[in-house]
Amino acid sequence: MKILMLTSSYPKYPGDVTAPFIEEIAQNTQKLGHKVTVLMPYHPDLHRQPVENGVKLFNFHYSPFKKWNIWGYAASLEGDVRIRPLIYLLLPFVLLSSFWHMWKLTRCERFAMIQAHWVIPNAPVAVLIGMLRKIPVVISMHGSDVYVAERLKPVGWVARWAFKRAAAVTASSPDLMQRAQKLGAPLQPHRAVVIPYGADPSVFRAPAMPRPELRRKLGFGEDEQILFCIGRLVYKKGFEYAIKALPQVLLKFPRARLIIAGQGDLHAELEEQARAACVKNQVTFTGAIQHDKVPEYLAGCDLFLLPSIVDKSGNVDGLPNTLMEALATGVPVIASNIGGVSLAVEDEVNGLLVAQRDSAALAEAICLLLSDSEKRKKFAAAGRARVERELNWTEIARRYQKVFEDAKSNAN
């Protein structure tokens, strides 16, 4: 099957942490024997070959000004809660350019399926092309797209129009699917499918080098308890609650250290929160780290924290991909019980679930696991087994394949 994927984010270069799950979906679908083409907006930092691992990559230009290339790639929303004003000016140019390039691609090749990643902004263009070319369209939602459709009525109307004409809709969490269905996404089980993210257990695994040596390489002390968070520095990641939990943890574990990896609009704000909580010296902001370095950080830490929240504007992650990567690496996990987290973490089986925005509960869970090495080993083994069994990209690609096959069959 020839599949055309339209996306607004993709790793800009090998090792980039921008939407690595889109690349995984594309490449693992390709490995199942399909022919995959990906169309994405241009970005000044985009350095990809025309064909990588069999996947064809195309990009489209929409602005003559370098500073105006802020469409997609996690740059369109400020703090993930406000649309940057320039986006409204760029919108018609992006839509026209993406439509024209999809039109040309579908004229040159006969695609059996179109997959639109993010209902907003990509699904309307993909659905329109699908109607004109008579190609079924699957809309795949990843989080912020539904949030934008909920916040802005005109955008919600456009999303509803696209949902009603899609052959199928997928979402990374049940919560995301339910919110989409309120906006008009299909209700039939075969057309509304929840598909979580995965991890590659051959990449995310125990390190080849001895753990003490790995920790020294990363600058971790032998007697330090390393608490690791990673993601964009935006409100919905909830990193402020990990910072707020740290003073309580330090009372019992004075050598504890919080590592926050990532970049984003809240860097200065989070640093100020660490100063205000008197834990500035115990919190390290690494900035962005390349995706191929993430396994080292995960393998070298003691606990992985996912303190995600529903932010004040109602935005929430569907299912952070970093959670599956931590499970695959065999790191004990503590996560907020929101979104699709429970698809991957079962409380007291392969991790601990805590209420969102509850720094005291988070601190208590951290102290509990740091005090119990047997429980940490149990969770680590169970998390790794879960990924090997079902939450790996090969299995996830098979689930997407089933959706594609059903959509194609129902369209005929």
Secondary structure, 3 states (H helix, E strand, C coil): CEEEEECCCCCCCCCCCCCHHHHHHHHHHHHCCCEEEEEEECCCCCCCCCEECCEEEEEECCCCCHHHCCCCCCCCEECCCEECHHHHHHHHHHHHHHHHHHHHHHHHCCCCEEEEECHHHHHHHHHHHHHHHCCCEEEEECCHHHHHHHHCHHHHHHHHHHHHHCCEEEECCHHHHHHHHHCCCCCCCCCEEECCCCECCCCCCCCCCCHHHHHHHHCCCCCCEEEEEECCCCHHHCHHHHHHHHHHHHHHCCCEEEEEECCCCCHHHHHHHHHHCCCHHHEEEEECCCHHHHHHHHHHCCEEEECCCCCCCCCCCCCCHHHHHHHHHCCCEEEECCCCHHHCCCECCCEEEECCCCHHHHHHHHHHHHCCHHHHHHHHHHHHHHHHHCCEHHHHHHHHHHHHHHHHHHHC
